[in-house]
Amino acid sequence: MQVQMIDKILMNEVTVPDKDCALLLSGGVDSISVGFCAERLGKKVHAYSFRLDTNPSYDFLKAKEVAEL
């Protein structure tokens, strides 16, 4: 279902009106791919990630690295 919707968006069969979008960025392949696609569609991507306490996880550090690209 989700893949079909992404295909429709990429083929301009469905419009995504907002210029800005929020992305929960984990640093993994899935969230990076979604962010890349949104950027290719002309969206201004606002990436968000989180960490627990003061110990950043591998995912948080990777998300931070990707967001700085």
C-alpha positions in Angstrom: 0.0 0.0 0.0 2.7 2.5 1.0 4.8 1.6 -2.0 1.9 2.3 -4.3 1.3 5.7 -2.8 5.0 6.6 -3.1 4.8 5.5 -6.8 1.8 7.8 -7.3 3.5 10.7 -5.7 6.6 10.2 -7.8 4.6 9.9 -11.0 2.7 13.2 -10.1 -0.6 11.4 -9.9 -1.0 12.6 -6.3 0.2 16.0 -5.2 1.7 16.8 -1.8 0.9 20.4 -1.2 3.0 21.5 1.7 6.5 22.9 0.9 7.8 21.9 4.3 7.8 18.4 5.7 8.9 16.8 8.9 11.0 13.6 8.9 11.8 11.3 11.8 15.4 10.5 10.9 16.9 7.4 12.4 20.0 7.4 10.2 18.9 4.1 8.6 18.2 3.4 5.0 14.5 3.8 5.2 14.4 7.3 6.7 17.3 8.5 4.6 15.5 7.3 1.4 12.3 9.1 2.4 14.2 12.3 3.1 16.0 12.0 -0.2 12.7 11.5 -2.1 11.0 14.4 -0.3 14.0 16.7 -1.2 13.8 15.6 -4.8 10.1 16.5 -4.8 11.2 20.1 -3.8 10.2 19.8 -0.2 12.2 21.6 2.6 12.9 18.7 5.0 13.0 19.3 8.7 14.7 16.2 10.2 14.1 15.2 13.8 15.8 12.6 15.9 16.1 12.0 19.6 18.3 10.4 22.2 17.7 9.2 25.7 19.6 10.8 28.6 23.1 11.9 27.8 24.2 8.8 25.9 23.7 9.2 22.2 23.0 5.9 20.4 24.5 4.8 17.2 21.2 5.6 15.4 21.3 9.2 16.8 24.9 9.8 15.8 24.2 8.4 12.3 21.1 10.6 12.0 23.0 13.6 13.0 25.7 12.8 10.5 23.2 12.4 7.7 21.3 15.6 8.7 24.5 17.6 8.4 25.1 16.6 4.7 
